[in-house]
Amino acid sequence: MTITAAADGSALGNPGPAGWAWYIDDDRWAAGGWKHGTNNMGELKAVLELFRATQDVDDDLLILCDSQYVINCVTKWMPGWKRKGWRKGDGKPVMNLDLLQEIDEAIVGRRYRFEWVKGHVGHVLNEAADSRARAAAEAYQRGREVPTGPGFGGVDGADTGASESAAGERHPALVRASVPPLADVLPAETRAPGGVATLFDLDDEAEPEESSLHEVTLQLTDEEYARLLLRSRAVGSSPEDLLRRLI
């Protein structure tokens, strides 16, 4: 059998807050990053962590990658660099040496091949990896917990070297919608026990006052947050606007 996975990296500012991610499906993916790094570092780290995550699986590995740099490093250049003491043809040291040496160790005995895919054109697996890598970079930029993913085993908080964030960290998302306070639009008999109005008690026929705003705070798991980012980018919207439409 063949495991097909996408690997991608992201760096805000390049260099800047950086992230990496590999993605097989919604139950098997991982992400992480650094406070300061480059896009190439993220791309290489994603491939490295994919090899590590699948090291105990006796399946072929097809890696979808939008980085020619990474593909050439692993499939063409590394053998020559090793013979030259990890130096390029001009004698200069190889960049990202630590990541390349770790990949060189991780691929020993593995059956794998790379396939180049064009980035940002709607390729499902590539977009899923890209959105998670960018979410990790944005988390470092904003000082938030990093959505690390379930890993290959499908268990939240799997140790992928992604970050020190706790599994299941919840991300707040604030949505401001033009609706009046719930107490003003709900009959008393329809409210929740104790007289407290809830969002889903709203009457569909109630007409909101345009001048009034109601704050709704949502708590999202790491995976829910990553999916929200993916869906919002797919439709060219901000996460907040997408949530408004859903509500």
N, C-alpha and C positions, 0 to 999 in steps of 0.2 A: 504494500500500500504506500501511497504518497501523502505526506502532510503538506498542504499548501498554505503558506503564511506570507503576509506582507510585513516588511520592516521599514521604518522611516524615522527620521530625526527632524528636529526643529530648533532653531535658535533665533531669539528675538533680538535683532540688531546684528547678529552674526559677526563677532562674538557678543554674547549676552546671556540672559537666562535661557537655558537649553533643556530640551526634552528628547526622549527616545521612546519608541513603542514598537512592539510586534503584535500582530493580530491574526488569529486563525478564525475565530468566531466570537460571538458575544460571551461565551462561557470560557474561552481560552484566549487570553491576551494579557499583556503586562506593559507597564510604562514606568518611567522614572526620569531622572535628569540631574542637573547641577545648577547652582546659582550663576555660574559663568562657564560658557562653553561655546563650541562652534557647531554648525550644522553637520560637518563631516564627523565630528565626535559623536553626535547623536545618531547618525546613520550607522556608524561602525558599532556603537554600543547596542543598538537594536538587534543587529545581526548576531553579535556575541551572546546576548542574553537569550535569543531564540535558540542558538545551539546549546546553550547550557540548560535551558528549560526542557529540551527534548533529548537530552543526552542518554536517557535510559530507554528510549523508544527505538525499536529496530525497524524503523520505516524510512523510506527515502524522504528527503526534505526538499521541497521546491520553494525557493525564496523569491518573492516578488519585490523588486527594489527599483526605485526611481533614480538612484544614484549610480552613474557610470563609474564614479571614483571608487565606491565601495566594491562594485563588481570587479573592476580591473585590479584593485588591490588584492582581493582574495584569489581570483582565478588566473591572473597574469603576472603581477609584479612581485608578490611576496617571495616566490622561490629565488628570484634573482637578488632581491634585497638581502635575503638570508645568507646567500653565498658571499655577498660583499660585506658581511658584518652589519646588516641592517642599514646599509647606506645606498643612496641612489647612484645612478650612473655617473653623476658629476661629483660624487664623493660627499655630498651633503647628507646629513642625517635624515632618516625617514621621519615624516611628521606622524603624530599619533602613534608612536612606537609601542607604548604600553598596550593599547587596545589591539593593535595588529598582532603583537606577540601572543596575547591571550586568545585571539581568534585562531591563530596558527596552532595553538595547543588544542583548542576546542574541536577543530575539524578532523583531528586524527581519527582514522577509522570510520568516518561518517560518509554516508552516501547522500550527496546533495548536488543541487544545481541552482543557478541563479537565472532569473528571467527579468529583463528590464521592462518596466512599464512607465509610461509617461505620467508624471504627476499632475494632480489638479485637473483631471479631465473626467472625473466621475467614476473611476475604477473603484468598485465597492470596497475591496480589501485594502487597497492603497489609501483611500480616503479615510477608512476606519483607523488605520495605523497613524496617518497624518494627524487626524483630529485628536487622538490620544497623546501623541508626542507634543503637539502644540498645547494641549491642556496641561501637561506636565510643566512645560516651559512657562506658561502663564501663571501656574500655581507658584513657581519659584519667584516669578516677577512680583507677584502680589502678596507673597508671604503666607500663602495658604497651604493646607495639607495637599500632598500630591496624590491624585487618583492612580493607584498602582496596579489595579486590576486583579483578577483571580489567579493569574498564572496559568500554567499548562494543566495543572491538576484540577482547575475549576474551584479552588478554595480561596476565599477572600484572604488577603494578607499573605499570600504565598511569598516566600523569600526569594525575590528576584534581584536583590541589590538595588531596587528602584529608589527607595527612600526610607526614612525612618518613620513615615507616617503610620498611624494606626489603621488597621483594617476597618472598613465600614464608617470612616469619617464622613460626617454629613456636611454638605455645603449649603449655606443659606442662599436663597434667591428671592430678592424682593421684587414684587410686581405691584405697580401702581395702576389701578384701573378706574375708569370713570363710573363708579357706582356709589350710591349713597350708603351710609352706615346701615348694616343689616337690620338693626332694631327699627329703622324708619320704614322699611318696606315689607316686613314680615308681620302677619297677624300673630298675636300672642299665642294662639292655640297651635301654631305650626312651629314654634321654636323648640329647641332642644330642651331637655329636662333642666330645670333651674332657670328657665327664661333666657338662656344664652343663645343667640342666633349663630348659626353655622353657615359656611359658604354654600353647601349643597342644599340648604333649606330655601334658597332663593326661588321666588316665583318667576317662571319664564316670562310672564306677561307684565312683570313690574317694569316701569319705565324709570331708568336712573336719572338723577339730576346731573346735568352736565357740569355744574360747578363743583361737585363734590368728589373727593377721592377717597378710596378705601385701600388701606395697605394690607397685602396678603404676603405672609412670609412662609416660604416653603423650605423644608429641610430635605435635601437630596443626598442619597448615598453617593459614594465615589463613582460607581458604575452608572447610576442615573444621571449624574452631572456630566459625565463623559458623553453619554448618549444624547443629552440635551444639546451639548456643544456640536456634536456631529449633525444632528437634525437641523439645528438652526443655521449652520453653515451651508448645509445642502440646499436650503431654500433661500439663502441670501438674507438672513434675518439675524437680529440679535437674540440671545437666549430670552431676554425679557419680553421682546415682542412676540416671540413664539409662544411663550407661556400665556400672554394676554389672549392670543387667539384661541388657545386651548381652553382657557377658562370661559 
